[in-house]
Amino acid sequence: VQFVESGGALVQPGGSLSVSCAASGFTFSDSIMSWFRQGPGKERELVATILSDGRTTAYADSVKGRFTISRDNLKNTVYLQMNSLKPDDTAVYYCNRRPSFPSWGQGTQVTVSS
């Protein structure tokens, strides 16, 4: 099982960014996928989830209305579009299946700062 997250960057408050996660080693198209994040000095938290069909999604209250999760089952990739970014969104972002595999990717750093 492998997850490769990419797309993180430094963005200004109010800006937008899209991050991606390429997955391999399991049947992606049958799997529920989620994005997680871990901010400095914080526990890892669940951000967004998408069912295998790509139509049903769920979000943490802190990102609802600002973030959008999507997936491409042909590319085994899950995406997170982040809009109206806030400094509190600063974190390393990870993806994993639900339930999570023990192994995690390296994550991608998103920093929101002026």
C-alpha positions as CSV (number, residue, x, y, z in Angstrom):
1,V,0.0,0.0,0.0
2,Q,1.3,3.4,-0.9
3,F,0.0,7.0,-0.8
4,V,1.8,9.8,-2.5
5,E,0.5,13.3,-1.6
6,S,1.4,16.4,-3.6
7,G,0.5,19.9,-4.4
8,G,1.1,21.6,-1.0
9,A,2.4,25.2,-1.0
10,L,2.6,28.5,0.8
11,V,-0.6,30.5,0.1
12,Q,-2.0,33.7,1.5
13,P,-5.1,33.8,3.6
14,G,-8.2,33.8,1.4
15,G,-6.4,31.9,-1.3
16,S,-7.0,28.6,-2.9
17,L,-5.0,25.4,-3.4
18,S,-5.6,21.9,-4.7
19,V,-3.7,18.9,-3.4
20,S,-3.7,15.3,-4.8
21,C,-3.0,11.8,-3.5
22,A,-2.1,8.9,-5.7
23,A,-2.8,5.6,-4.1
24,S,-1.7,2.1,-5.0
25,G,-1.5,-1.4,-3.6
26,F,-5.3,-1.9,-2.9
27,T,-8.6,-1.8,-4.8
28,F,-9.0,2.0,-4.9
29,S,-12.2,2.0,-6.8
30,D,-14.0,0.0,-4.1
31,S,-12.6,2.0,-1.2
32,I,-13.8,4.9,0.9
33,M,-11.1,7.6,0.9
34,S,-10.4,10.4,3.3
35,W,-8.1,13.4,3.7
36,F,-6.6,14.0,7.1
37,R,-4.4,16.8,8.4
38,Q,-2.0,17.4,11.2
39,G,-1.2,21.0,12.2
40,P,1.8,22.0,14.3
41,G,1.4,20.7,17.8
42,K,-2.0,19.1,17.0
43,E,-3.4,15.6,16.7
44,R,-4.1,14.3,13.2
45,E,-7.7,15.1,12.3
46,L,-10.2,13.9,9.7
47,V,-11.0,16.6,7.1
48,A,-13.1,15.0,4.4
49,T,-14.4,11.7,3.2
50,I,-15.7,10.4,-0.2
51,L,-17.4,7.1,-0.9
52,S,-16.3,4.8,-3.7
53,D,-19.0,6.1,-6.1
54,G,-17.6,9.6,-5.9
55,R,-21.0,11.2,-5.2
56,T,-21.3,11.0,-1.4
57,T,-19.0,13.2,0.6
58,A,-18.7,14.4,4.2
59,Y,-16.6,17.2,5.8
60,A,-15.4,18.4,9.2
61,D,-17.3,21.4,10.4
62,S,-14.1,23.5,10.2
63,V,-13.8,23.1,6.4
64,K,-17.4,22.7,5.3
65,G,-18.3,25.0,2.5
66,R,-14.7,25.8,1.8
67,F,-13.1,22.4,0.9
68,T,-14.2,19.9,-1.8
69,I,-13.1,16.3,-2.0
70,S,-13.2,14.4,-5.3
71,R,-11.7,11.3,-6.8
72,D,-10.8,9.7,-10.2
73,N,-11.1,6.0,-9.9
74,L,-9.3,5.5,-13.3
75,K,-6.2,7.3,-12.0
76,N,-6.5,5.9,-8.4
77,T,-6.3,9.5,-7.2
78,V,-8.2,11.6,-4.6
79,Y,-8.2,15.4,-4.6
80,L,-8.9,18.1,-2.1
81,Q,-9.8,21.6,-3.4
82,M,-9.3,24.2,-0.7
83,N,-10.8,27.6,-1.0
84,S,-10.9,30.6,1.4
85,L,-7.9,29.3,3.2
86,K,-7.2,30.4,6.8
87,P,-4.0,30.3,8.9
88,D,-5.7,27.5,10.9
89,D,-5.7,25.3,7.8
90,T,-1.9,25.2,8.0
91,A,-1.0,21.5,8.3
92,V,0.5,18.5,6.7
93,Y,-2.2,16.9,4.6
94,Y,-2.5,13.1,4.2
95,C,-4.9,10.7,2.5
96,N,-5.8,7.2,3.5
97,R,-8.5,4.7,3.1
98,R,-11.4,4.3,5.6
99,P,-10.7,2.3,7.7
100,S,-7.1,3.5,7.5
101,F,-4.2,1.4,6.6
102,P,-1.3,1.4,9.1
103,S,1.0,2.9,6.5
104,W,0.8,6.6,5.7
105,G,2.4,8.7,3.0
106,Q,4.8,11.5,3.6
107,G,2.0,14.1,3.4
108,T,2.1,17.5,1.7
109,Q,2.7,20.7,3.5
110,V,0.1,23.5,3.2
111,T,1.0,26.8,4.9
112,V,-1.4,29.7,5.0
113,S,0.3,32.9,5.9
114,S,0.7,36.4,4.7
